[in-house]
Amino acid sequence: MKRIITISREFGSGGREIGKKLAEALDVPFYDNEIISRAAKESGFAESAFERAEEKATNSLLYSIALGMNVFANQETGLTGLSLDDKVFLAQSNEVRKAAKESSCVIVGHCADYILSDMPNVINIFIRAGLDFRMNRAIQEYKIPVEKAAEEVLKNDKRRANYYKYHAGDRWANMNNYHLSLRSDFGGTDHAVKTILTYLNMEER
């Protein structure tokens, strides 16, 4: 059975690592930054344009200008009048949908749960963890200075929340949008993968 798994995650929770291990366990393609590379190639926009669009989401004032707007509603009139950020989001969204149509896969981030909300066989997962756990991962995995770890973790969470709110018109951490939410600090990333696989096996039945 074809199945698309999207993973949203708090910064430092290990969501990307979980997604990659899950894809390996299921023997399906894994997409994260690969979505940006594909979108850049197809659209002609530089990869840096996609990265800047996500970074701008840290500025809640900028993103509050159009909170609740559904970017897809503008597709009927084409790209005229859309900002560069909206154009790159549409290009990215097209690649998310293409990847989902090609085969079963695991997609991390990129508002994939929202973009694929009208498609069947999509399982949305949210990975979270306590602040201390995420700070430690930020220090170890991303080499963030100890004194800045908490600030960076919370800033990145805010960026993801603002980005999601702007494009999806909903709260990023609204658990009603996810089939499964779990904490990676209870048992680590390998245990989280096993838990997700157990859930998927139950869901198949």
URFENSUL-V503674 format. One record per residue. N is the residue number from 1. PSI is psi in whole degrees, -180 to 180 (* if undefined). OMEGA is omega in radians with two decimals (* if undefined). D_LAST is the distance of its C-alpha to the last C-alpha in Angstrom with 2 decimals. Layout:
n & psi & omega & d_last
N & PSI & OMEGA & D_LAST
N & PSI & OMEGA & D_LAST
This chain:
n & psi & omega & d_last
1 & 131 & 3.08 & 11.59
2 & 137 & -3.09 & 14.28
3 & 131 & 3.12 & 13.67
4 & 128 & -3.14 & 16.60
5 & 122 & 3.07 & 16.89
6 & 142 & 3.13 & 20.05
7 & 119 & 2.98 & 21.73
8 & 148 & -3.04 & 24.58
9 & 146 & 3.00 & 26.59
10 & 149 & -3.12 & 29.69
11 & 130 & 3.12 & 32.52
12 & 3 & -3.11 & 32.68
13 & -9 & -3.12 & 29.20
14 & 18 & -3.09 & 28.23
15 & -39 & 3.12 & 25.69
16 & -44 & 3.11 & 26.96
17 & -42 & 3.11 & 26.81
18 & -45 & -3.14 & 23.23
19 & -42 & -3.13 & 22.34
20 & -44 & 3.11 & 24.26
21 & -37 & 3.12 & 22.78
22 & -43 & 3.11 & 19.22
23 & -40 & 3.11 & 20.23
24 & -42 & -3.14 & 21.81
25 & -35 & -3.13 & 18.82
26 & -10 & -3.11 & 16.67
27 & 51 & 3.11 & 19.83
28 & 162 & 3.11 & 20.07
29 & 149 & 3.10 & 23.19
30 & 132 & -3.12 & 24.21
31 & 130 & 2.97 & 26.38
32 & -96 & 3.07 & 28.67
33 & -17 & 3.10 & 32.39
34 & -30 & 3.11 & 31.58
35 & -43 & 3.13 & 30.92
36 & -42 & -3.14 & 34.50
37 & -43 & 3.13 & 35.94
38 & -43 & -3.12 & 34.34
39 & -40 & 3.12 & 35.44
40 & -42 & -3.13 & 38.93
41 & -42 & -3.09 & 39.31
42 & -36 & -3.03 & 38.29
43 & -25 & -3.07 & 40.16
44 & -6 & 3.06 & 43.24
45 & 147 & 3.09 & 43.00
46 & 149 & 3.11 & 43.66
47 & -31 & -3.14 & 40.85
48 & -27 & 3.12 & 43.08
49 & -37 & 3.12 & 42.77
50 & -40 & 3.14 & 39.02
51 & -41 & 3.13 & 39.69
52 & -38 & -3.12 & 42.50
53 & -40 & 3.14 & 40.42
54 & -36 & 3.14 & 37.96
55 & -35 & -3.14 & 40.87
56 & -23 & -3.09 & 42.61
57 & -14 & 3.07 & 39.80
58 & -28 & -3.14 & 41.42
59 & 96 & -3.06 & 44.17
60 & -28 & 3.12 & 42.85
61 & -45 & 3.11 & 45.99
62 & -45 & -3.07 & 45.38
63 & -16 & 3.13 & 41.78
64 & -13 & -3.13 & 42.73
65 & -38 & -3.09 & 44.85
66 & 36 & 3.13 & 41.95
67 & 137 & 3.13 & 39.27
68 & -7 & 3.11 & 36.77
69 & 139 & 3.05 & 37.69
70 & 106 & -3.07 & 34.99
71 & -34 & -3.10 & 36.11
72 & -24 & -3.13 & 34.18
73 & -23 & -3.12 & 36.40
74 & -5 & -3.07 & 39.31
75 & -27 & -3.12 & 37.98
76 & -28 & -3.13 & 39.45
77 & 12 & 3.12 & 42.91
78 & -167 & -3.06 & 42.33
79 & -3 & -3.11 & 43.03
80 & 130 & 3.09 & 46.51
81 & -11 & 3.11 & 47.10
82 & 147 & 3.07 & 44.06
83 & 166 & 3.10 & 44.80
84 & -39 & 3.14 & 44.20
85 & -40 & 3.12 & 41.38
86 & -37 & 3.12 & 39.64
87 & -43 & -3.14 & 40.26
88 & -31 & 3.08 & 38.75
89 & -41 & 3.10 & 35.70
90 & -41 & 3.12 & 35.26
91 & -42 & 3.11 & 35.73
92 & -41 & -3.14 & 33.13
93 & -40 & 3.11 & 30.71
94 & -39 & -3.14 & 31.23
95 & -34 & 3.06 & 30.29
96 & -45 & -3.13 & 27.09
97 & -39 & 3.10 & 26.10
98 & -46 & -3.14 & 27.30
99 & -41 & -3.13 & 25.30
100 & -31 & -3.14 & 22.08
101 & -25 & -3.08 & 22.97
102 & -45 & -3.06 & 23.86
103 & 173 & 2.98 & 20.62
104 & 146 & -3.12 & 17.73
105 & 171 & 3.03 & 19.60
106 & 127 & -3.13 & 20.23
107 & 124 & 3.14 & 23.03
108 & 128 & 3.06 & 24.98
109 & -157 & 3.07 & 27.21
110 & 25 & -3.13 & 29.20
111 & 30 & -3.05 & 27.70
112 & -36 & 3.14 & 24.77
113 & -39 & 3.12 & 22.48
114 & -46 & -3.10 & 25.25
115 & -35 & -3.07 & 26.15
116 & 17 & -3.04 & 22.67
117 & -19 & -3.14 & 21.97
118 & 4 & -3.12 & 22.25
119 & 146 & 3.11 & 19.85
120 & 163 & 3.04 & 16.23
121 & 37 & 3.06 & 13.40
122 & 126 & 3.11 & 15.54
123 & 121 & -3.10 & 14.51
124 & 128 & -3.08 & 17.71
125 & 140 & 3.10 & 18.60
126 & 126 & 3.13 & 21.93
127 & 129 & 3.13 & 23.64
128 & 173 & 3.11 & 26.59
129 & 163 & 3.10 & 28.97
130 & 157 & -3.06 & 32.25
131 & -42 & -3.13 & 35.44
132 & -44 & 3.12 & 36.98
133 & -44 & -3.10 & 34.07
134 & -36 & 3.07 & 34.15
135 & -44 & 3.14 & 37.92
136 & -40 & 3.10 & 37.86
137 & -38 & 3.13 & 35.50
138 & -40 & 3.13 & 37.73
139 & -45 & -3.06 & 40.73
140 & -46 & -3.03 & 39.29
141 & -38 & -3.04 & 37.19
142 & 3 & 3.08 & 39.27
143 & 35 & 3.09 & 42.63
144 & 132 & 3.14 & 43.27
145 & 143 & -3.09 & 46.33
146 & -44 & -3.06 & 45.68
147 & -15 & -3.13 & 47.81
148 & 0 & -3.02 & 45.84
149 & -50 & -3.11 & 42.28
150 & -43 & 3.13 & 41.52
151 & -44 & -3.11 & 43.15
152 & -41 & 3.13 & 41.23
153 & -49 & -3.11 & 37.83
154 & -36 & 3.12 & 38.51
155 & -42 & 3.14 & 40.15
156 & -35 & 3.04 & 37.18
157 & -43 & -3.14 & 34.81
158 & -41 & 3.12 & 37.27
159 & -46 & -3.13 & 37.38
160 & -39 & 3.13 & 33.64
161 & -44 & 3.13 & 33.63
162 & -42 & -3.14 & 36.62
163 & -45 & -3.13 & 35.28
164 & -43 & -3.13 & 32.01
165 & -42 & -3.12 & 33.96
166 & -48 & -3.04 & 36.36
167 & -36 & -3.09 & 33.96
168 & -16 & 3.14 & 30.99
169 & 27 & -3.10 & 33.11
170 & 169 & 3.10 & 30.86
171 & 131 & 3.13 & 30.72
172 & -39 & -3.09 & 29.10
173 & 24 & 3.06 & 27.90
174 & 105 & -3.04 & 26.56
175 & -15 & 3.08 & 23.29
176 & -16 & -3.13 & 22.22
177 & -3 & -3.05 & 21.80
178 & 145 & 3.10 & 19.16
179 & -30 & -3.08 & 15.52
180 & 133 & 3.05 & 16.39
181 & 132 & 3.13 & 19.92
182 & 157 & -3.13 & 21.05
183 & 122 & -3.10 & 24.43
184 & -15 & 3.12 & 25.23
185 & -6 & 3.05 & 28.26
186 & 84 & 3.09 & 26.19
187 & -14 & 3.11 & 25.74
188 & 179 & -3.04 & 26.55
189 & -38 & 3.14 & 24.85
190 & -40 & 3.10 & 23.28
191 & -37 & 3.11 & 21.63
192 & -41 & 3.11 & 20.42
193 & -45 & 3.13 & 18.82
194 & -39 & 3.13 & 17.04
195 & -42 & 3.13 & 15.85
196 & -42 & 3.12 & 14.52
197 & -40 & 3.08 & 12.76
198 & -44 & 3.11 & 11.13
199 & -45 & -3.12 & 10.13
200 & -38 & 3.11 & 8.84
201 & -40 & 3.09 & 6.71
202 & -41 & -3.12 & 5.34
203 & -33 & 3.13 & 5.41
204 & -35 & -3.13 & 3.79
205 & * & * & 0.00
